Amino acid sequence: MDLITTLFYYSNLFQSSVVPTYKRSIYNKIGFTHKLIGLKGAKGVGKTTLLQQYLQSLDMDVSEKVYISMDNPLIGSTRLLSVAEEFQKRGIKVLVVDEIHYQKDFEQDLKTIYDFFDIQVVFSGSSAIALSNADLSRRALVYSVPILSFREFLELKLNIELKSISYEQLLSSHTQEAFNVISQIKPLKYFDNYLNFGVYPFFLEGGEQEYVMKLTAAVNKTVESDLLQLFKIDPQNISLLKKLLVVLCQNPPGEMNITSLAKEMGLNVKTLYNYIIALEKGKLIHLLYYNKKGNALFQKPDKVLLDNSSLFKILCLSSNKGSMRESFFLSMLYEHAIVYAKKGDYTVDGKNRFEIGGKGKSFKQIKDIENSYLALDDIEVGEGDKIPLWLFGFLY
């Protein structure tokens, strides 16, 4: 068989496989009528499932819609443009391209396909991809696919429906919103399990041991493949990237001496900064700044946290509860602008100040600050400016 015939064969296998019926909240936000759509996100968050669900939703013959993955060894050095040209000749209407970052300089191919072919392209790639081509960024709608929210985890685990709440509802009527949830389930019964073993959809595929193994594989592939290609990292330094992740996990948030860390890692400071930025772009860490200087090439972050709570399970010898809480908080507010705060923990959207902690946390640090709130763990229902931490998991 020639390449195109073989790709058709694999595409048909992909489209005929069983598709999860559960659709994540991000699915309904995607403008699937647009001609060029991108999905980016961390390994394991479910991008391929979203692509599969979209293909099966299309009321057209299977020969008119095709799925390919650019990490397929059969594609090798064949350009996406060449593949799309052959599919165009065969009457393809929709081309779904997974793992697009495996092709270097894919942006020009996408632009050419958009401008000259009558094909809709839906592509997915690493969270680290960026559409630097200005013409392409104007043509494409690109969506970030987040980790599972606590609400989505509960829906999948318990096979129930739970309503999401808006950020405004969270601040103004969190007590009522919490009661609405508690009337159906006991959220604190499941919250720790979610933090440790429920952030990625593959929690459904086995027990805790399988979850840890799959997450470890996802992190390894992100470092060894995605970041290696996208940031032109020397393959000999892969082990250093992994070591850096472990060191960042073990260091208390905010206690990072860049010069000492560079010496410990055997890297110059510039290279260390590049690696830290790569880990952030790969959705493995959060970098927080009090006053981010937009034109600064290298700026020491004021706080570094792992991207989500489950990563603590595989990268730290012992998990810091406070750091896990903050990682959860940041992940659930991924659509908002968040900066590090000198009083309290974080400022959200330049307006609201938050302090995160256990149920005994007081307003001492933020008592004189307007629009300030406590996000507290280990409480089912809050009152006034005290909001249950778990309820932030219902924002999407």
Summary of the structure (lengths in Angstrom):
residues: 396
radius of gyration: 22.1
end to end distance: 45.0
largest distance: 71.9
contacts: 1224
relative contact order: 0.11
helix: 47%
strand: 14%
